Amino acid sequence: MPCQLSNKHFTIGIVLLSLASIAQGQQPITRLPESLTQSTTIDSVAEKEVATFIAKSMTNLASDDPTTVRNGREMIVQSLSKQSVHPAFRTIFASKVLPGLRKTIADGSAFQATNALEVVKALQSPDAIAFLSEQSSPKKQPNASLRLVAASGLSSLRTPIDLTVAQADGILKMIGASAAQESDWMIASYDLQALQAFSTSPHVPKASQGTARTLLISSLESMVDRLRKASASTPAGELELIRAVNRSLATYMRDQVPLATPADAASLAKALEPTLRNIKLLASDPPPSSDVDAYKQAGKTAEKMLVALVPGNSPKPQGKPQGKPAARK
């Protein structure tokens, strides 16, 4: 049975430990030869070499020794990230290694599963990205530390392979559902970053980029709505979702708004303005037992975005916010 972690500090410790540097004196990392990773096809000889390599890596990942587990991770990570890899080989290799990684993540310890997920992140193939989107879902992956690793991989989309509309939309649907269900603000923040990454990636079809932007806006709206409906019985962790909202808006302001055409800015303003105004209302009347400073910071970010996007919304003298926040229960 997978190890279920409940202590957040222990969870973070597991993640950090799994990502630690290779210990001094560890056996050298075995990589696939670059002549092989640059190939577009795999013949029978190469297939045997790949199979042997994968079997060794999977054996190491299943070890009880942390150093050996990290060695199994780095065998694949370094083979795919420290040298040239043809997209065709990446896809073929991913299809062969993913079944073993799925098994380790499902049946291994938290440490083994975390390292296996780091390997999945390095694959950067359509199937690997789809699997990460599954692992970021609270319904499919109850372990928060593993969801954190998976979501972080989606937020830094680096695939060199063009996704089809069907592939991209399937992944986006899963990310959107995860964002709607997530109560950990760090994971939710990565979900929102992933939607932003998909909205601009050159390897995502234009139609799917639009889908990503729509999901980003609806996810922000949903999170803000959840916070406006918060009550004294709302878990403290869920109240911190405002941090994910603030980080997403700040990143969008920094990376996307300066590049927006007037037409794009007008469209974004129309879609986001109600949510931005609701964030300001939240800042003026935070939920019970919440971090007031975090809500104030989100209100400031929302105000900056309104000024940047909405014509005539220049800063005005401070006054009592218009509108009435949702009633607390």
C-alpha positions as CSV (number, residue, x, y, z in Angstrom):
1,M,0.0,0.0,0.0
2,P,1.3,3.5,-0.7
3,C,2.4,5.5,2.3
4,Q,-0.2,8.1,3.2
5,L,1.3,11.3,4.7
6,S,-0.6,13.5,6.9
7,N,2.0,15.8,8.5
8,K,2.8,18.6,6.1
9,H,6.3,19.2,7.4
10,F,7.1,15.6,7.0
11,T,5.6,15.7,3.5
12,I,7.8,18.5,2.4
13,G,10.8,16.7,4.0
14,I,10.2,13.6,1.9
15,V,10.1,15.7,-1.2
16,L,13.3,17.6,-0.4
17,L,15.1,14.4,0.6
18,S,14.1,12.7,-2.6
19,L,15.5,15.6,-4.6
20,A,18.8,15.8,-2.7
21,S,22.1,15.8,-4.6
22,I,23.6,12.4,-5.3
23,A,25.6,11.5,-2.3
24,Q,29.4,11.6,-2.5
25,G,30.8,8.2,-3.3
26,Q,27.7,6.9,-5.0
27,Q,28.2,4.7,-8.0
28,P,28.5,6.6,-11.3
29,I,25.2,7.4,-13.1
30,T,24.7,5.2,-16.1
31,R,23.2,7.1,-19.1
32,L,21.9,5.9,-22.4
33,P,24.4,6.8,-25.1
34,E,23.5,10.0,-26.9
35,S,23.8,8.2,-30.3
36,L,20.8,6.2,-29.1
37,T,18.7,9.1,-27.7
38,Q,19.1,11.0,-30.9
39,S,17.6,8.1,-32.9
40,T,14.2,8.3,-34.6
41,T,13.6,4.6,-34.5
42,I,14.8,1.7,-32.3
43,D,16.0,-1.6,-33.9
44,S,16.2,-4.9,-32.2
45,V,19.7,-4.3,-30.8
46,A,18.8,-0.9,-29.5
47,E,15.5,-2.2,-28.1
48,K,17.4,-4.7,-26.0
49,E,19.7,-2.0,-24.7
50,V,16.8,0.2,-23.7
51,A,15.0,-2.7,-22.0
52,T,18.1,-3.6,-20.0
53,F,18.5,0.1,-19.0
54,I,14.9,0.5,-17.9
55,A,15.0,-2.7,-15.9
56,K,18.1,-1.5,-14.1
57,S,16.5,1.9,-13.4
58,M,13.3,0.3,-12.1
59,T,15.2,-2.1,-9.8
60,N,17.1,0.9,-8.3
61,L,13.9,2.9,-7.8
62,A,12.4,0.0,-5.9
63,S,15.4,-0.3,-3.6
64,D,15.1,0.4,0.2
65,D,18.4,2.4,0.0
66,P,17.8,6.1,-0.7
67,T,21.1,6.5,-2.6
68,T,20.2,3.6,-4.9
69,V,16.7,5.1,-5.5
70,R,18.2,8.4,-6.5
71,N,20.6,6.6,-8.8
72,G,17.6,5.0,-10.5
73,R,16.0,8.4,-10.9
74,E,19.1,10.1,-12.3
75,M,19.8,7.3,-14.8
76,I,16.7,8.4,-16.8
77,V,16.6,12.1,-15.8
78,Q,20.2,12.7,-16.9
79,S,19.7,10.6,-20.1
80,L,16.8,12.8,-21.1
81,S,17.9,16.2,-19.9
82,K,21.7,16.4,-20.0
83,Q,22.1,15.5,-23.7
84,S,20.3,15.8,-27.0
85,V,17.1,13.7,-27.3
86,H,15.1,13.3,-30.5
87,P,11.3,13.8,-29.9
88,A,10.6,10.5,-31.6
89,F,12.9,8.6,-29.2
90,R,11.4,10.5,-26.3
91,T,8.0,9.2,-27.2
92,I,9.1,5.6,-27.8
93,F,11.2,5.5,-24.6
94,A,8.3,7.0,-22.5
95,S,5.9,4.3,-23.7
96,K,8.3,1.6,-22.5
97,V,9.1,3.1,-19.1
98,L,5.8,4.5,-18.0
99,P,4.2,1.2,-17.0
100,G,7.0,0.5,-14.5
101,L,6.9,4.1,-13.1
102,R,3.1,3.8,-12.6
103,K,3.6,0.6,-10.6
104,T,6.3,2.2,-8.4
105,I,4.1,5.3,-7.8
106,A,1.0,3.1,-6.9
107,D,2.8,0.5,-4.8
108,G,6.0,2.0,-3.6
109,S,6.9,4.1,-0.5
110,A,6.4,7.9,-0.6
111,F,10.1,8.3,-1.2
112,Q,10.2,5.8,-4.1
113,A,7.0,7.3,-5.6
114,T,8.3,10.8,-5.4
115,N,11.5,9.9,-7.3
116,A,9.5,7.9,-9.9
117,L,7.4,11.1,-10.4
118,E,10.5,13.1,-11.0
119,V,11.3,10.6,-13.8
120,V,7.9,11.1,-15.3
121,K,8.5,14.9,-15.2
122,A,11.7,14.4,-17.2
123,L,10.0,12.3,-19.9
124,Q,8.0,15.3,-21.3
125,S,6.0,13.1,-23.7
126,P,2.3,13.6,-24.2
127,D,1.5,10.4,-22.3
128,A,3.8,11.4,-19.4
129,I,2.2,14.9,-19.2
130,A,-1.3,13.2,-19.2
131,F,-0.2,11.0,-16.3
132,L,1.1,14.0,-14.4
133,S,-2.3,15.6,-14.8
134,E,-3.9,12.5,-13.3
135,Q,-1.4,12.5,-10.4
136,S,-2.2,16.2,-9.6
137,S,-5.9,15.3,-9.0
138,P,-7.0,14.9,-5.3
139,K,-9.5,12.2,-6.5
140,K,-6.8,10.1,-8.2
141,Q,-3.8,10.9,-5.9
142,P,-4.7,11.4,-2.2
143,N,-1.1,11.9,-1.2
144,A,-0.5,15.7,-1.1
145,S,3.3,15.4,-1.5
146,L,2.9,13.4,-4.7
147,R,0.3,15.9,-6.1
148,L,2.8,18.7,-5.4
149,V,5.5,17.0,-7.4
150,A,3.1,16.2,-10.3
151,A,1.6,19.7,-10.4
152,S,5.0,21.3,-10.3
153,G,5.9,19.3,-13.4
154,L,2.9,20.6,-15.3
155,S,3.6,24.2,-14.3
156,S,6.9,24.1,-16.1
157,L,5.8,22.6,-19.3
158,R,8.9,21.9,-21.4
159,T,7.7,19.3,-23.9
160,P,9.5,19.6,-27.3
161,I,6.6,17.6,-28.8
162,D,3.6,19.2,-30.4
163,L,0.4,18.1,-28.7
164,T,-2.8,17.4,-30.6
165,V,-6.0,19.2,-29.6
166,A,-7.4,16.0,-28.2
167,Q,-4.2,15.4,-26.1
168,A,-4.0,19.0,-24.9
169,D,-7.7,19.3,-24.1
170,G,-7.8,16.1,-22.2
171,I,-4.9,17.2,-20.0
172,L,-6.4,20.7,-19.5
173,K,-9.7,19.1,-18.4
174,M,-7.9,17.2,-15.7
175,I,-5.9,20.2,-14.5
176,G,-9.1,22.3,-14.4
177,A,-10.8,19.7,-12.3
178,S,-7.8,19.4,-10.0
179,A,-7.8,23.2,-9.4
180,A,-11.5,23.1,-8.6
181,Q,-11.0,20.3,-6.0
182,E,-7.6,21.3,-4.5
183,S,-7.4,22.7,-0.9
184,D,-3.6,23.0,-0.6
185,W,-2.6,26.5,-1.9
186,M,0.8,25.4,-3.1
187,I,-0.6,22.7,-5.3
188,A,-3.5,24.9,-6.5
189,S,-0.9,27.6,-7.4
190,Y,0.9,25.1,-9.6
191,D,-2.4,24.1,-11.2
192,L,-3.0,27.7,-12.1
193,Q,0.6,28.1,-13.4
194,A,0.1,25.0,-15.5
195,L,-3.0,26.5,-17.2
196,Q,-0.9,29.7,-17.9
197,A,1.9,27.5,-19.4
198,F,-0.5,25.7,-21.7
199,S,-2.1,29.1,-22.8
200,T,1.2,30.2,-24.3
201,S,3.2,27.1,-25.2
202,P,4.1,26.9,-28.9
203,H,3.6,23.1,-28.6
204,V,-0.1,23.5,-27.7
205,P,-2.6,24.1,-30.5
206,K,-4.1,27.6,-30.7
207,A,-7.6,26.3,-30.0
208,S,-6.3,24.6,-26.8
209,Q,-4.4,27.7,-25.8
210,G,-7.8,29.4,-25.7
211,T,-9.2,26.6,-23.7
212,A,-6.4,27.0,-21.2
213,R,-7.1,30.7,-20.8
214,T,-10.8,30.0,-20.3
215,L,-10.1,27.4,-17.7
216,L,-7.6,29.7,-15.9
217,I,-10.2,32.5,-15.6
218,S,-12.9,30.1,-14.5
219,S,-10.5,28.4,-12.0
220,L,-9.7,31.8,-10.4
221,E,-13.4,32.7,-10.3
222,S,-14.2,29.4,-8.6
223,M,-11.4,29.8,-6.0
224,V,-12.5,33.3,-5.2
225,D,-16.1,32.1,-4.9
226,R,-15.1,29.4,-2.5
227,L,-13.3,31.9,-0.3
228,R,-16.3,34.4,-0.3
229,K,-18.4,31.5,0.9
230,A,-16.0,30.5,3.6
231,S,-17.2,30.3,7.2
232,A,-15.8,29.7,10.7
233,S,-15.8,26.0,10.0
234,T,-13.8,26.2,6.8
235,P,-10.4,24.5,7.2
236,A,-7.6,26.9,7.7
237,G,-5.6,25.4,4.9
238,E,-8.3,26.1,2.4
239,L,-8.4,29.8,3.4
240,E,-4.9,30.1,2.2
241,L,-6.0,29.5,-1.4
242,I,-5.9,33.3,-1.7
243,R,-2.1,32.9,-1.9
244,A,-2.5,30.8,-5.0
245,V,-4.9,33.4,-6.5
246,N,-2.5,36.2,-5.7
247,R,0.5,34.4,-7.2
248,S,-1.4,33.5,-10.4
249,L,-2.5,37.1,-10.9
250,A,1.0,38.5,-10.2
251,T,2.6,36.1,-12.6
252,Y,0.0,36.9,-15.3
253,M,0.6,40.6,-14.8
254,R,4.3,40.1,-15.2
255,D,4.4,37.7,-18.1
256,Q,1.2,38.1,-20.1
257,V,-0.4,41.5,-19.7
258,P,2.6,43.4,-21.2
259,L,2.4,41.3,-24.3
260,A,-1.4,41.5,-24.8
261,T,-2.8,43.3,-27.8
262,P,-5.5,45.9,-27.1
263,A,-8.2,43.4,-28.3
264,D,-6.7,40.7,-26.0
265,A,-6.6,43.1,-23.1
266,A,-10.2,44.1,-23.6
267,S,-11.3,40.5,-23.7
268,L,-9.3,39.6,-20.6
269,A,-10.7,42.6,-18.8
270,K,-14.3,41.7,-19.6
271,A,-13.7,38.1,-18.3
272,L,-11.7,38.9,-15.2
273,E,-13.1,42.2,-14.0
274,P,-15.9,40.6,-11.8
275,T,-13.4,38.3,-10.1
276,L,-10.9,41.1,-9.6
277,R,-13.5,43.2,-7.9
278,N,-14.6,40.2,-5.7
279,I,-10.9,39.8,-4.6
280,K,-10.9,43.5,-3.5
281,L,-14.1,42.8,-1.5
282,L,-12.4,39.8,0.1
283,A,-9.4,42.0,1.0
284,S,-11.7,44.4,2.8
285,D,-13.6,41.6,4.7
286,P,-11.4,38.5,4.9
287,P,-12.9,35.2,6.0
288,P,-12.8,34.4,9.8
289,S,-9.4,33.1,11.1
290,S,-7.6,33.9,7.8
291,D,-4.3,35.6,7.2
292,V,-5.4,39.2,6.8
293,D,-2.1,40.3,5.2
294,A,-2.4,37.7,2.5
295,Y,-5.9,38.9,1.6
296,K,-4.7,42.6,1.6
297,Q,-1.8,41.7,-0.8
298,A,-4.3,39.9,-3.1
299,G,-6.5,43.0,-3.1
300,K,-3.5,45.2,-4.1
301,T,-2.6,42.8,-6.9
302,A,-6.2,42.8,-8.1
303,E,-6.3,46.6,-8.1
304,K,-3.1,46.8,-10.2
305,M,-4.6,44.4,-12.7
306,L,-7.8,46.4,-12.9
307,V,-5.8,49.6,-13.5
308,A,-3.7,47.8,-16.3
309,L,-6.7,46.2,-18.0
310,V,-9.8,48.3,-17.4
311,P,-10.0,51.7,-19.1
312,G,-10.7,54.6,-16.7
313,N,-9.9,52.4,-13.6
314,S,-7.1,54.6,-12.4
315,P,-6.4,54.6,-8.7
316,K,-8.9,56.7,-6.7
317,P,-8.9,57.9,-3.1
318,Q,-9.4,55.2,-0.6
319,G,-13.1,54.8,0.4
320,K,-15.5,52.2,1.5
321,P,-15.6,49.3,-1.1
322,Q,-18.8,49.1,-3.1
323,G,-20.8,46.0,-3.0
324,K,-21.5,43.6,-0.1
325,P,-19.4,40.6,0.5
326,A,-21.2,37.2,0.6
327,A,-22.7,36.6,4.0
328,R,-20.6,34.5,6.4
329,K,-22.2,31.5,7.9
